[in-house]
Amino acid sequence: MVASPNPEPTPDFDEIVSGVPRISAWQAVWEETREALNVVQPRGWTPEEIGRHAWDALPEQEREQAFDLLLYTWWSLMGQFDAARQAHTGQAGEQA
């Protein structure tokens, strides 16, 4: 087989991985811990158990970024909770 004189250009690495979701070290350790707890504790576990085991397994140099992600996630969820509560309260007031 002879190579083509004008081969098609190959996409560079960034283009290839652009559609692949990127996960943080914290997310990877969290999922790994959750899967391990499914095996060790098949009857169930709490998010706190996953979080504590994952935090302990996380390399020290990744903890600052993971902590920032935890705080941001908490803040985002509290905002969603507050919005849902306000919507529910507004609807309850209209029905009365």
C-alpha positions as CSV (number, residue, x, y, z in Angstrom):
1,M,0.0,0.0,0.0
2,V,1.4,3.4,-1.0
3,A,0.9,6.5,1.1
4,S,-1.2,9.2,-0.5
5,P,0.8,12.2,-1.6
6,N,-1.7,14.5,-0.1
7,P,-2.9,12.9,3.1
8,E,-5.9,14.3,4.9
9,P,-4.8,16.6,7.7
10,T,-5.2,14.9,11.1
11,P,-7.1,16.8,13.8
12,D,-4.9,18.0,16.6
13,F,-5.3,16.8,20.2
14,D,-7.3,19.7,21.4
15,E,-9.9,19.2,18.6
16,I,-10.2,15.5,19.3
17,V,-10.8,16.0,23.1
18,S,-12.9,19.2,22.8
19,G,-16.1,17.2,23.1
20,V,-14.9,15.0,26.0
21,P,-16.2,16.3,29.4
22,R,-13.4,17.2,31.7
23,I,-13.6,16.2,35.3
24,S,-11.6,17.4,38.3
25,A,-9.5,15.2,40.5
26,W,-12.2,15.7,43.2
27,Q,-14.9,14.4,40.8
28,A,-12.7,11.4,39.9
29,V,-11.9,10.5,43.5
30,W,-15.6,11.0,44.5
31,E,-16.8,8.5,41.8
32,E,-14.1,6.0,42.6
33,T,-15.0,6.2,46.3
34,R,-18.8,5.9,45.5
35,E,-18.1,2.8,43.5
36,A,-15.9,1.3,46.2
37,L,-18.6,1.9,48.8
38,N,-21.2,0.2,46.6
39,V,-19.1,-2.9,46.9
40,V,-18.2,-2.6,50.6
41,Q,-21.5,-1.3,51.8
42,P,-24.1,-2.6,49.3
43,R,-27.0,-1.8,51.7
44,G,-26.2,1.9,51.4
45,W,-24.1,4.9,52.4
46,T,-24.5,8.6,52.8
47,P,-23.0,11.4,50.7
48,E,-21.1,12.4,53.8
49,E,-19.4,9.0,53.9
50,I,-18.4,9.3,50.3
51,G,-17.2,12.9,50.8
52,R,-15.1,12.0,53.9
53,H,-13.5,8.9,52.3
54,A,-12.9,10.8,49.0
55,W,-11.3,13.8,50.8
56,D,-9.0,11.5,52.7
57,A,-8.0,9.8,49.4
58,L,-7.5,13.1,47.6
59,P,-3.8,14.1,47.1
60,E,-2.9,17.1,49.3
61,Q,-2.1,19.3,46.3
62,E,-5.6,18.9,44.9
63,R,-7.5,19.8,48.1
64,E,-7.5,23.6,47.7
65,Q,-9.1,23.3,44.3
66,A,-11.5,20.6,45.6
67,F,-12.5,22.8,48.5
68,D,-13.3,25.7,46.2
69,L,-15.4,23.3,44.1
70,L,-17.3,22.1,47.1
71,L,-18.1,25.7,48.3
72,Y,-19.2,26.7,44.8
73,T,-21.4,23.7,44.5
74,W,-22.9,24.3,47.9
75,W,-23.6,28.0,47.0
76,S,-25.2,27.0,43.7
77,L,-27.4,24.5,45.3
78,M,-28.5,26.9,48.0
79,G,-29.4,29.4,45.4
80,Q,-31.5,26.8,43.6
81,F,-33.1,25.8,46.9
82,D,-33.9,29.4,47.7
83,A,-35.4,30.0,44.3
84,A,-37.6,26.9,44.6
85,R,-38.7,27.9,48.1
86,Q,-39.6,31.4,46.9
87,A,-41.5,30.0,44.0
88,H,-43.4,27.6,46.2
89,T,-44.1,30.3,48.8
90,G,-45.4,32.6,46.0
91,Q,-47.7,29.8,44.6
92,A,-49.0,29.0,48.1
93,G,-49.8,32.7,48.7
94,E,-51.7,32.9,45.4
95,Q,-53.8,29.8,46.2
96,A,-54.9,31.0,49.6
